Amino acid sequence: MSQKILVIEDEPTLARLLSYNLTQEGYETKVVDHGGDGLQAAMQQPYDLIILDIMLPGLNGFEVLSKLRQKGNATPVVILTARNAEEEVVQGLKHGADDYITKPFGVAELLARVAAVLRRTQADEPGGEGKKSTDKVIAVGDLQIFPEKYEVYLGEESIPLRPKEFEVLLYLVQRPGVVITRDDLMNIVWGFDYIGGQRTVDVHVSSLRKKLEMNQQSVQIESIRGVGYKLVAHQGRKV
């Protein structure tokens, strides 16, 4: 069965270009030219991927993305942004985007990024609900991680993480006290074929810190300037 891609883009020529080339590659596409309509379409039926422009009538791309994530929709999203608009890229990643494409772009780049995101996210589906005593668990301080179910708990409180945030945390937790470079995180979590830059790692780690460190003090992610990150468990806590 063909993978379904929702294209939310209001510029007719670009929308046709996207739809045509994705269809030629074997994907099934639906094009929507309005932010509000795009949000509604994304919530009405499941898609394997969403390509989302930032500048849209009605709701802009950031608003669409934010509302999708707030509603629990975890469909992978690739944002379209203007060249040299680093702030747009960062903001999109913070809102939950999985990747970005800068305009203008080539067809080869478009198809490569779409394929890479789909490939990376195939294994990102969360596990079943609820904790079971037989589930594999990694405990660090007050933090409990259930790798097979993509679930994280601080005490009895569930901490919702995006798939890539979970994978970054899991990799760090499995190597407490060891400095992990940005390149290592990029290759392990996003794959060697990932086209984005190290800023992606920094944004995900920053978001992960905010979700974890506000709720407990037994585990922290420390920055090693110019190198990467390490997970530190405070003395006296269980590792």
C-alpha positions in Angstrom: 0.0 0.0 0.0 1.3 3.5 -0.9 2.4 5.7 1.9 0.1 8.8 2.3 1.6 12.3 2.4 -0.4 15.5 3.2 1.0 18.6 1.6 -0.1 21.9 3.2 1.1 24.6 0.8 -0.8 27.6 -0.6 1.5 28.5 -3.5 -0.1 26.6 -6.5 3.0 26.0 -8.5 5.0 24.7 -5.6 2.1 22.6 -4.4 1.8 21.0 -7.9 5.5 20.4 -8.0 5.5 18.6 -4.6 2.4 16.5 -5.4 3.7 15.5 -8.9 7.1 14.4 -7.8 5.9 12.6 -4.7 3.3 10.8 -6.8 5.9 9.8 -9.4 7.9 8.4 -6.5 4.9 6.2 -5.5 3.4 8.2 -2.7 -0.3 9.0 -2.4 -0.7 12.7 -1.9 -3.4 15.2 -0.8 -2.9 18.9 -1.2 -4.5 21.6 1.0 -3.8 25.3 0.6 -5.1 26.7 3.9 -3.7 26.3 7.4 -7.0 25.6 9.2 -8.1 23.2 6.4 -4.7 21.5 6.7 -5.1 20.9 10.4 -8.6 19.5 9.9 -7.3 17.2 7.1 -4.5 16.0 9.3 -6.8 15.1 12.2 -9.5 13.5 10.0 -7.4 10.6 8.7 -4.0 9.2 9.3 -1.0 10.1 7.1 2.5 8.8 7.0 4.0 12.2 6.6 3.0 15.9 6.4 4.9 18.5 4.4 4.0 21.9 6.0 4.7 25.4 4.7 5.3 28.1 7.3 3.5 31.0 5.6 -0.1 29.9 5.2 -3.5 31.7 5.1 -5.5 31.2 8.3 -3.3 29.3 10.7 0.4 29.6 9.9 2.6 26.5 9.9 3.8 26.9 13.4 0.2 27.1 14.7 -0.8 24.1 12.7 2.2 22.1 14.0 1.7 23.2 17.6 -2.0 22.3 17.5 -1.3 18.9 16.0 1.2 18.0 18.8 -1.2 19.4 21.5 -3.9 17.1 20.1 -1.6 14.1 20.4 -1.0 13.8 16.6 2.5 12.4 16.2 2.6 12.2 12.4 6.1 13.1 11.1 6.2 16.7 9.8 8.7 18.3 7.4 8.5 22.1 7.3 9.2 24.3 4.3 11.1 27.4 5.2 12.9 30.2 3.4 16.7 30.0 2.8 18.8 31.3 5.6 15.8 31.5 8.0 17.6 29.7 10.8 15.1 31.0 13.4 12.2 29.4 11.5 14.0 26.1 11.5 14.7 26.3 15.2 11.1 27.3 16.0 9.8 24.5 13.8 11.9 21.9 15.6 10.8 23.2 19.0 7.2 22.9 18.0 7.8 19.2 17.0 8.9 19.1 13.4 11.0 16.1 12.4 12.9 17.8 9.6 13.0 20.9 7.3 13.5 21.8 3.6 14.7 25.3 2.7 13.2 26.9 -0.4 14.2 26.8 -3.2 15.0 23.1 -3.2 15.8 20.4 -5.8 13.6 17.4 -6.4 16.4 15.1 -5.4 16.7 16.8 -2.0 13.0 16.7 -1.4 12.7 13.0 -2.1 15.8 12.2 -0.1 14.5 14.1 3.0 11.0 12.6 2.7 12.4 9.0 2.4 14.9 9.6 5.3 12.1 10.9 7.7 9.8 8.0 6.8 12.6 5.5 7.3 13.6 7.0 10.6 10.1 7.2 12.0 9.0 3.7 11.1 10.2 2.4 14.4 9.0 5.4 16.4 5.5 4.2 17.2 4.8 4.2 21.0 4.1 0.9 22.8 1.0 -0.2 24.6 -0.5 1.8 27.5 0.3 1.1 31.1 3.3 -0.2 33.0 3.7 -3.9 33.8 6.1 -5.5 36.2 7.4 -7.8 33.4 8.3 -4.9 31.1 12.0 -4.1 30.6 12.9 -1.0 32.6 16.0 1.2 33.0 16.0 3.1 36.3 18.2 6.1 36.9 17.4 8.0 40.1 13.7 8.8 40.0 13.6 8.2 36.3 12.2 5.0 34.8 12.4 4.3 31.1 10.5 1.5 29.3 12.4 1.1 26.0 10.0 -1.3 24.4 7.0 1.0 25.0 8.7 4.4 24.5 7.5 5.5 27.9 9.3 7.6 30.6 8.2 8.1 34.2 9.4 10.3 37.0 8.1 8.5 40.0 4.5 7.8 39.1 4.2 10.7 36.6 4.3 10.0 32.9 6.6 12.4 31.0 5.5 12.7 27.3 8.5 12.8 24.9 8.7 13.1 21.2 10.2 9.9 19.6 13.6 11.6 19.0 13.7 13.0 22.5 13.1 9.5 23.8 15.9 8.0 21.7 18.4 10.7 22.8 17.5 10.2 26.4 17.7 6.4 26.1 21.2 6.6 24.5 22.5 8.9 27.2 20.9 6.9 30.0 22.6 3.7 28.8 26.0 5.5 29.1 25.8 7.5 32.3 28.8 9.8 32.9 30.1 9.3 29.4 30.5 12.3 27.1 28.5 11.7 23.9 29.4 13.9 21.0 26.8 15.7 18.9 28.0 13.7 15.8 27.4 10.4 17.7 23.9 11.4 18.7 23.2 12.6 15.2 24.3 9.3 13.7 22.7 7.0 16.2 19.4 8.8 16.6 18.9 10.4 13.2 21.0 8.0 11.1 24.1 8.5 8.9 22.0 9.6 6.0 20.4 12.5 7.9 20.8 15.8 6.0 20.2 18.3 8.8 22.8 19.9 11.1 23.9 19.5 14.7 21.5 22.3 15.7 18.8 19.6 15.5 20.6 17.7 18.4 20.8 20.9 20.5 17.2 21.8 20.1 16.0 18.3 21.1 18.4 18.1 24.1 17.1 21.6 25.2 13.5 20.5 25.0 14.3 17.2 26.8 16.0 19.1 29.7 13.0 21.3 30.2 10.7 18.3 30.5 13.0 16.3 32.8 14.9 18.7 35.1 11.9 20.8 36.2 10.4 17.6 37.7 13.4 16.0 39.4 17.0 16.6 40.5 18.4 13.1 40.5 19.5 13.2 36.8 20.7 16.0 34.7 22.0 16.4 31.1 25.2 18.4 31.2 26.6 20.3 28.2 30.3 19.8 27.4 31.3 22.9 25.5 32.3 22.3 21.9 31.9 18.5 22.3 28.4 17.2 23.3 26.5 16.0 26.3 26.6 13.6 29.2 24.0 12.3 31.6 24.9 12.8 35.3 23.2 11.0 38.2 23.8 12.8 41.5 25.7 11.0 44.3 23.5 8.9 46.5 21.0 8.2 43.8 20.3 4.9 42.1 21.9 4.3 38.7 
